[in-house]
Amino acid sequence: MTLVRLRTGLTHETLGVLYKVGSFPTGRAIREVHPLPADPGFAVPDRPGIRLRTLEDVFACSAAEDVTLRIDGKETQVRRPHAGRPGRRAFVSGKRRQNTVKTTTISDGQGRTLWSGAQRPGQMHDQTSVHTEGIAEQFHQHPGVRAEVDDGYRGLASESLDQVSAPPKTEGHEGSERRAGHRAVRLA
């Protein structure tokens, strides 16, 4: 019931009807389960018992295990903030032209999530978030860490030439051939 409540926002009365119990037991069950702390962090693949809780943990683990990181941002559409709210325009994404929230995610070469960053307004560019969240600083502190990124992080790749790999800029037909060659080498 707690998960349904958190997911949908249904009232205790509605949940009571769905689960065929009264609203009082529903509320009591939700109050008991809701504050249970989840074990924070992300599990390290093939290393049971180890959890990555911070960005520093991810970079230290990557350096120790020689794991190439993949960094990408994801936009999630959200409801439009109320009128008069400060920073309301910051949620409008230039890419999707909708109200969004962006999240930076770091995964290993097999796509398993190692860290998911703080959410930020949709208008913030991926390159700006790299500096805001401290990812660029982590590359300076861990010179052995390698990463692959998409076009949005090309600035990070130019700052850390030997550590971060980004696809080349496209310039007409010739640029698309170069980009396809880069993708083939990366996937091989």
Summary of the structure (lengths in Angstrom):
residues: 188
radius of gyration: 21.2
end to end distance: 46.2
largest distance: 67.6
contacts: 493
relative contact order: 0.10
helix: 43%
strand: 21%
